[in-house]
Structures are given as structure tokens and as C-alpha cells.
Amino acid sequence: HGGHGPFPFWHFGKALEGLDDSKLPRNAMALNVSLSRPNLYEPGNPVECWYDMDRSVTKFYHGQCDWALLDVALPSGPCIHLMFGQYSQGAWFLFSVNQSTLASDDVWCCNATFGSRVGATRHLDTMNSQFMKELDYAGEFDFEGDYYKGRSRRYQGRMSGDVSGAFSALKLDVWYETDLEGRPLRFAEVAADQAEKDLYHEGSYLTSDMMPLLYTDYDVDQWFRGPESLADVDLSLPKICKAADLPRCQAPGRFMTEAEYNKHAGEESWPVCAFDLEKHFPRLPLDQPLNESVICDLTTGVLVHDATSAVSLARPREGTHEYAALGVEPGDFVADCVVGVECLVCDAVPSSSIIGRLSVDAETCKPADV
């Protein structure tokens, strides 16, 4: 099958409506890329899907996963998305795979469970076999996709309400198309906002503020039903995903100021580097933990870490970025600064305050001296 649109896509979307802190209104990923980018929409990327109705398991293989979109320090490559459960009690997992065997390569797995944190806990689950009953039949249409050209039947609906409870309301239009025999042709979703929809007709740009158009075209000749179609398919959770300290891979609530966002307006930008500073940073004096240090991007003057939480992955945009750990007490030092945004303190750091440095090449996403 053919997958179209960015994957993973948890980082996309605006801040919650009504967010009080005016310093945090825009998505910090600052993605801005032409819709004609190869392998984004045309052509798409290979996708395979298996669904076991009895066990309530859905398995998606994605031939291209841009891990940098999800703050994971891995190069782009294939991955599998496993979805378990029903009735809003689901669990999702995302892991890297060996392209030859389509099995876990034991390199990375994260808990991708996604749902509401407000009121009763509800988590998105596996595909509901009766989902078509929630959609309205829209009639017959002319269809042209990756594998089929002809008449189709379309079913469509609109989601509304806050599902994530922490990132953005999933206000989406979804639609599903079949051939006249009822065989699946396409499943798709896009933001319900008409202004965003119009951008796809204008050949415009995909930005990180948008809820992206996502769709999968199905090859009707490669669609199999019955127990025998799953006989050789492993739908179990790999060992790496059962670790007690399994990381989460939901979209972090990181945003940037309007001024910082506008600095990059119009620039072609696709995150290709998510760099793990804790893994590569040189040892600090007296073995001070890196997460207890203030960290600045000296190249851009951006505050990377304020010593109050886990160290976020660095996102160098281009060229070589120099990161510095400062031997200062955080306190009021960065009280008026926001992580991920330019900070006056980071714009002019005295060398006497620097206790450690590391340069990163944005293109290779490796220490610059390697």
C-alpha cells in the first residue's frame, strides 16, 4: 500500500486554544516544507497493514519514518506502529525495524499511547471494525489513486473535541473510499479548517502549525481476509517494548514565541537532526550531571535547557551549532527565558561561565569533530 504525508506526525498542530502563557503560542518544530518534497506526498512511502479483529490488534509497517519529527535521535528508516485494545482503552507502540525481516531491530521502542488526560482517561485504540457506521455515505465519485482508477463510494465524517488533552484538539475531517465491490481504496484525514484544506489545492507549504493531510491508498489486489492471511504474521509486542523504563513518544508540549517563529518564516525547513546531548556531551567538572546545568546554543542564542527537567534533544537547523553548559546556578539566571527560544543570557555568555562545550554538525547530526 502507499502512505502519503509525514510520519510520525505527533509533533504537528497549534497550541491549545486559550493557552494563557503568551510566550508559548507556536509549534517549536518550525517545519516549513513544500508539498512537492519527494516522498512526502508524491510519491508516497510503502505501507503494509494487518488487522486481527478477534485480538483487537492493528499493525502498520511504514517504509519511511522520520524520527527527528518525534524528537528521537535516530536516522530516518522503517518502523512499525502497533495498536492494541478497544473502547478507548488502547495502547500504542512505535519501534524501529530491520528492513529485511520487518521485525524489531532492538534499537528503539517508545510508548506512543495517545489520549485524553482530562476527566476519565481515554486512549485511542485499534481500528474499530464498525467504524463505517460512524461515517456518512457521501455517494459515488471518480477516483484516481496509486493502484486504482474508476468509480468509488465515499464515506465521510468530522471529528471534534479535545482528544489529546495536552497538545491540540483533533478537529479533523476523515473519509474512507471503496470500489463498487466494497474493497478498500483509501483512508484519509485532514484538518477540518477550510483555510488549511485550501493550502493543499494551492500547492503551498506544510508547516508544523497545521494538522497534516494523511492518507493511505490500498492495493485492492493485495487485500486478503480470513485467518490464513495472518498465519505467518507476528502481532506480539517485541521484547524491547516491554522495558520497565520504556520512553514515551507523544508530542512534547514545546512551543516558541511569535517573534522567534517569524524569524524563520518562508524558510524551507525540514527537521533532519534530533541530537542527544546527554549521550555525547563531554564530562563536566566534578562529574556534574548535564541535566543540572543550564545549556545554551551559542550559535543561535537559544536556551536549550534550564536545569529544571529532562534535557531535550538539540535541533540544529543548519551548519555547525555550538552548545555550552554553564557553571551557574539556574535560579533567576534564566527566569525570564523559555526553553527553545532565544534568551539574552545565551546571546552573550562569558567564557568564564562555560564548563563544557560540544559542537554538532546539523547535516550529519554528529559531533562536528567526528
TORGUTOR-136012 format. One record per residue (C-alpha): x, y, z; residue number from 1. Coordinates in Angstrom, 1 decimal, padded with zeros to 4 digits. Last residue first. Layout:
<pts>
PT     px     py     pz   n
PT      X      Y      Z NUM
...
</pts>
This chain:
<pts>
PT     px     py     pz   n
PT  033.8  013.2  014.3 370
PT  034.9  016.8  015.2 369
PT  031.4  018.2  014.5 368
PT  029.6  015.9  016.9 367
PT  027.0  014.1  014.8 366
PT  023.7  015.1  013.1 365
PT  025.4  014.7  009.7 364
PT  023.8  017.8  008.3 363
PT  023.4  019.7  011.6 362
PT  027.0  019.3  012.6 361
PT  027.2  019.5  016.3 360
PT  029.8  021.3  018.5 359
PT  030.1  020.4  022.2 358
PT  031.2  022.6  025.1 357
PT  031.7  022.3  028.8 356
PT  032.2  024.5  031.9 355
PT  031.3  027.8  030.4 354
PT  030.8  030.7  032.8 353
PT  034.3  032.1  032.4 352
PT  033.8  032.3  028.6 351
PT  031.1  035.0  029.2 350
PT  027.8  034.1  027.5 349
PT  026.4  036.8  025.3 348
PT  023.3  035.5  023.4 347
PT  022.6  032.8  025.9 346
PT  021.7  035.3  028.6 345
PT  019.5  037.2  026.2 344
PT  017.5  034.1  025.5 343
PT  016.3  033.0  022.1 342
PT  013.6  030.3  022.4 341
PT  013.7  026.6  022.8 340
PT  013.4  026.7  026.6 339
PT  011.8  029.9  027.6 338
PT  013.7  032.8  029.3 337
PT  012.6  035.2  032.0 336
PT  013.8  033.1  034.9 335
PT  017.1  032.2  033.2 334
PT  019.6  033.4  035.8 333
PT  016.9  033.9  038.4 332
PT  017.6  030.4  039.7 331
PT  019.9  028.5  037.3 330
PT  023.0  028.4  039.5 329
PT  025.9  028.8  037.2 328
PT  028.6  026.7  035.6 327
PT  027.2  026.9  032.1 326
PT  026.9  024.0  029.6 325
PT  027.7  025.2  026.1 324
PT  026.3  024.0  022.7 323
PT  028.0  025.0  019.4 322
PT  026.0  024.7  016.3 321
PT  027.6  023.8  012.9 320
PT  025.7  024.4  009.6 319
PT  022.0  024.2  009.5 318
PT  018.9  023.8  011.8 317
PT  020.5  022.3  015.0 316
PT  017.7  020.6  016.9 315
PT  019.0  019.6  020.4 314
PT  017.2  016.8  022.2 313
PT  015.5  017.9  025.4 312
PT  017.4  017.6  028.7 311
PT  015.0  016.3  031.3 310
PT  013.6  019.0  033.7 309
PT  014.7  022.0  035.8 308
PT  018.2  022.7  034.6 307
PT  017.0  025.4  032.1 306
PT  017.9  023.5  028.9 305
PT  018.3  024.6  025.3 304
PT  018.2  028.4  025.7 303
PT  018.7  029.8  022.2 302
PT  021.4  032.3  021.4 301
PT  021.7  031.0  017.8 300
PT  025.3  029.8  017.6 299
PT  025.8  029.7  021.4 298
PT  023.1  027.1  021.9 297
PT  022.8  027.4  025.6 296
PT  022.6  024.7  028.4 295
PT  021.9  025.5  032.1 294
PT  023.3  022.6  034.1 293
PT  021.6  020.1  036.4 292
PT  020.6  017.9  033.4 291
PT  024.3  017.6  032.5 290
PT  025.1  015.9  035.7 289
PT  028.2  017.4  037.5 288
PT  031.0  014.9  037.4 287
PT  033.2  017.3  039.4 286
PT  033.9  019.2  036.1 285
PT  031.7  018.1  033.2 284
PT  032.2  015.0  031.2 283
PT  032.0  015.7  027.4 282
PT  028.5  015.8  025.9 281
PT  027.7  012.8  023.6 280
PT  024.8  010.8  025.2 279
PT  023.4  013.7  027.2 278
PT  023.3  016.0  024.1 277
PT  021.1  013.6  022.1 276
PT  020.7  015.2  018.7 275
PT  017.5  015.4  016.7 274
PT  018.6  016.2  013.2 273
PT  016.6  016.1  010.0 272
PT  014.0  018.7  010.8 271
PT  012.5  020.0  007.5 270
PT  012.8  023.7  006.8 269
PT  012.4  025.8  003.7 268
PT  012.5  029.3  005.0 267
PT  009.4  031.5  004.5 266
PT  009.0  032.4  008.2 265
PT  012.2  031.5  010.1 264
PT  012.4  034.7  012.1 263
PT  008.6  034.7  012.4 262
PT  008.7  031.7  014.8 261
PT  011.1  033.6  017.1 260
PT  008.9  036.6  017.1 259
PT  005.8  034.5  017.7 258
PT  007.4  032.9  020.7 257
PT  008.1  029.2  020.6 256
PT  006.4  025.9  021.5 255
PT  007.2  022.7  023.2 254
PT  004.4  020.5  024.6 253
PT  006.1  017.2  023.8 252
PT  004.4  015.2  021.1 251
PT  004.0  011.6  022.3 250
PT  007.0  009.3  022.2 249
PT  007.1  007.9  025.7 248
PT  010.2  006.1  026.9 247
PT  010.2  002.5  028.2 246
PT  011.7  002.3  031.6 245
PT  010.2 -001.0  032.6 244
PT  011.2 -002.5  029.2 243
PT  008.4 -004.3  027.4 242
PT  008.9 -002.6  024.1 241
PT  012.4 -004.1  023.7 240
PT  010.9 -007.5  024.0 239
PT  008.7 -007.2  020.9 238
PT  004.9 -006.8  021.3 237
PT  003.1 -009.6  019.5 236
PT  001.4 -009.3  016.1 235
PT  003.8 -011.6  014.3 234
PT  002.3 -012.5  010.9 233
PT  002.6 -016.0  009.5 232
PT -001.0 -017.1  009.8 231
PT -002.5 -013.7  009.4 230
PT -004.0 -014.1  005.9 229
PT -004.9 -017.7  006.8 228
PT -007.3 -016.4  009.4 227
PT -009.5 -014.7  006.8 226
PT -009.2 -011.7  004.5 225
PT -006.6 -010.6  002.0 224
PT -006.0 -007.2  000.3 223
PT -003.2 -007.2 -002.2 222
PT -005.3 -006.9 -005.3 221
PT -007.2 -003.9 -003.9 220
PT -003.9 -002.1 -003.4 219
PT -004.7  000.4 -000.7 218
PT -004.0  004.1 -000.7 217
PT -003.2  005.6  002.7 216
PT -003.8  009.2  003.6 215
PT -002.5  012.0  005.8 214
PT -003.1  015.7  005.3 213
PT -001.3  017.5  008.1 212
PT -002.7  019.2  011.2 211
PT -001.0  022.5  010.6 210
PT  001.2  024.5  012.9 209
PT  004.2  022.4  011.9 208
PT  004.0  023.8  008.3 207
PT  003.2  022.2  005.0 206
PT  003.7  024.6  002.1 205
PT  001.6  025.6 -000.9 204
PT  000.4  023.7 -004.0 203
PT -002.8  025.8 -004.0 202
PT -005.1  022.8 -003.6 201
PT -003.3  021.6 -000.5 200
PT -003.4  025.1  001.0 199
PT -007.2  025.1  000.6 198
PT -007.6  022.5  003.3 197
PT -005.8  024.6  005.8 196
PT -008.2  027.5  005.2 195
PT -011.1  025.2  005.4 194
PT -010.3  024.1  009.0 193
PT -011.4  020.5  009.4 192
PT -007.8  019.4  009.4 191
PT -007.1  016.4  007.2 190
PT -007.7  012.6  007.4 189
PT -007.6  009.8  004.9 188
PT -008.5  006.1  004.2 187
PT -008.2  005.0  000.6 186
PT -009.2  002.1 -001.7 185
PT -010.9 -000.5  000.5 184
PT -012.9 -003.2 -001.3 183
PT -016.7 -002.6 -001.2 182
PT -017.5 -004.0 -004.6 181
PT -018.1 -000.5 -006.0 180
PT -014.6  000.4 -005.0 179
PT -014.1  001.8 -001.5 178
PT -013.4  005.2 -000.1 177
PT -012.9  006.3  003.5 176
PT -013.0  009.9  004.8 175
PT -011.9  011.9  007.8 174
PT -012.3  015.6  008.6 173
PT -010.3  016.5  011.7 172
PT -010.6  018.7  014.8 171
PT -008.2  016.8  017.0 170
PT -007.9  019.4  019.7 169
PT -004.3  020.2  020.4 168
PT -001.4  019.2  022.7 167
PT -002.3  018.2  026.2 166
PT -005.8  016.9  026.5 165
PT -005.1  014.7  023.4 164
PT -008.8  014.1  022.5 163
PT -010.1  017.6  022.8 162
PT -013.3  017.8  020.8 161
PT -014.4  017.3  017.2 160
PT -014.1  014.6  014.5 159
PT -015.9  015.1  011.2 158
PT -017.3  012.4  008.9 157
PT -017.0  010.8  005.5 156
PT -017.9  007.7  003.5 155
PT -017.1  007.6 -000.3 154
PT -018.0  005.0 -002.9 153
PT -015.7  004.7 -005.8 152
PT -015.7  004.8 -009.6 151
PT -012.5  004.3 -011.6 150
PT -008.7  004.4 -011.3 149
PT -007.0  002.1 -008.8 148
PT -003.5  001.4 -007.5 147
PT -001.8  004.7 -006.5 146
PT -005.0  006.8 -006.7 145
PT -007.7  008.0 -009.1 144
PT -011.3  008.0 -008.1 143
PT -014.5  009.3 -009.8 142
PT -017.2  009.6 -007.2 141
PT -020.2  007.8 -005.8 140
PT -022.2  008.9 -002.8 139
PT -021.5  010.7  000.5 138
PT -022.3  007.9  003.0 137
PT -022.0  009.4  006.4 136
PT -019.4  007.9  008.8 135
PT -019.9  006.4  012.3 134
PT -021.2  003.2  010.8 133
PT -018.0  002.9  008.8 132
PT -016.0  002.5  012.0 131
PT -017.6 -000.9  012.7 130
PT -014.3 -002.9  012.6 129
PT -012.9 -000.4  015.1 128
PT -009.2  000.1  014.3 127
PT -007.0 -000.2  017.4 126
PT -007.2  002.1  020.4 125
PT -007.0  005.8  021.2 124
PT -006.8  006.2  025.0 123
PT -009.5  007.6  027.3 122
PT -008.8  008.5  030.9 121
PT -011.9  009.9  032.6 120
PT -011.6  013.6  033.3 119
PT -008.9  015.3  031.3 118
PT -005.8  013.4  030.3 117
PT -007.2  012.4  026.9 116
PT -005.5  010.1  024.5 115
PT -002.4  008.8  022.8 114
PT -000.3  005.7  023.6 113
PT  003.0  006.1  021.7 112
PT  005.1  004.1  024.2 111
PT  008.6  004.0  022.7 110
PT  010.8  001.5  021.0 109
PT  014.4  001.7  019.7 108
PT  017.4 -000.4  018.7 107
PT  016.2 -004.0  019.1 106
PT  016.0 -004.4  015.3 105
PT  012.3 -005.2  015.6 104
PT  011.0 -007.4  012.8 103
PT  010.3 -006.5  009.2 102
PT  012.8 -009.1  008.2 101
PT  014.7 -007.2  005.5 100
PT  014.0 -003.7  006.7  99
PT  015.0 -004.4  010.3  98
PT  012.7 -002.5  012.4  97
PT  012.4  000.7  014.6  96
PT  009.6  000.7  017.2  95
PT  006.3  002.5  017.8  94
PT  003.8  001.3  020.5  93
PT  000.2  002.2  021.1  92
PT -002.1  001.2  023.9  91
PT -005.9  001.3  023.8  90
PT -008.7  001.7  026.4  89
PT -011.0  003.9  024.3  88
PT -013.4  001.0  023.7  87
PT -010.8 -001.3  022.2  86
PT -007.3 -002.6  022.6  85
PT -003.9 -002.7  020.9  84
PT -002.1 -000.6  018.3  83
PT  001.4 -001.5  016.9  82
PT  003.3  001.0  014.7  81
PT  006.2 -000.5  012.9  80
PT  009.3  001.3  011.6  79
PT  011.5  001.8  008.6  78
PT  014.3  004.4  008.4  77
PT  015.2  008.0  009.1  76
PT  018.3  008.4  011.3  75
PT  017.8  008.1  015.0  74
PT  017.8  010.7  017.9  73
PT  014.1  010.6  018.6  72
PT  012.4  014.0  019.0  71
PT  009.3  012.9  017.1  70
PT  009.8  014.6  013.8  69
PT  013.5  013.6  014.0  68
PT  012.3  010.0  013.7  67
PT  011.3  010.5  010.1  66
PT  009.8  007.1  009.5  65
PT  010.0  005.6  006.0  64
PT  008.8  002.1  005.0  63
PT  006.0  002.3  007.5  62
PT  004.7 -001.1  008.7  61
PT  001.3 -000.8  010.4  60
PT  000.0 -003.5  012.9  59
PT -003.6 -003.4  014.3  58
PT -004.6 -005.6  017.2  57
PT -008.0 -006.2  018.7  56
PT -007.4 -009.9  019.2  55
PT -010.5 -011.1  017.4  54
PT -010.4 -008.3  014.8  53
PT -006.8 -009.0  013.8  52
PT -005.7 -006.3  011.4  51
PT -002.5 -006.2  009.3  50
PT -001.2 -003.2  007.4  49
PT  001.6 -002.6  005.0  48
PT  002.9  000.9  004.0  47
PT  005.5  001.9  001.3  46
PT  006.1  005.6  001.0  45
PT  004.4  008.3 -001.0  44
PT  005.4  009.7 -004.4  43
PT  004.1  012.3 -004.3  42
PT  003.0  013.2 -000.8  41
PT  006.2  013.4  001.4  40
PT  008.4  011.1 -000.6  39
PT  009.9  013.9 -002.6  38
PT  009.0  017.4 -001.3  37
PT  006.2  018.8 -003.6  36
PT  004.2  019.9 -000.6  35
PT  007.0  022.4  000.1  34
PT  008.3  022.4  003.6  33
PT  008.0  024.6  006.7  32
PT  008.7  023.0  010.0  31
PT  009.2  025.3  012.9  30
PT  009.5  022.4  015.4  29
PT  008.7  024.8  018.2  28
PT  004.9  024.9  017.5  27
PT  003.7  028.4  018.2  26
PT  001.9  030.1  021.1  25
PT  004.2  029.7  024.1  24
PT  005.2  033.2  025.4  23
PT  001.6  034.3  025.6  22
PT  001.1  031.9  028.5  21
PT -002.7  031.6  028.9  20
PT -003.4  028.9  026.3  19
PT -007.0  029.7  025.2  18
PT -006.8  027.3  022.2  17
PT -004.3  024.6  022.7  16
PT -001.0  025.1  020.9  15
PT -001.0  024.6  017.2  14
PT -000.6  021.3  015.4  13
PT  002.1  018.8  014.4  12
PT  004.5  017.0  016.7  11
PT  002.5  013.7  016.7  10
PT  003.0  013.2  013.0   9
PT  005.3  010.2  012.7   8
PT  005.1  010.0  009.7   7
PT  004.6  012.9  007.3   6
PT  002.1  012.6  004.4   5
PT  001.2  009.8  002.0   4
PT  001.3  006.1  002.6   3
PT  001.0  003.6 -000.3   2
PT  000.0  000.0  000.0   1
</pts>
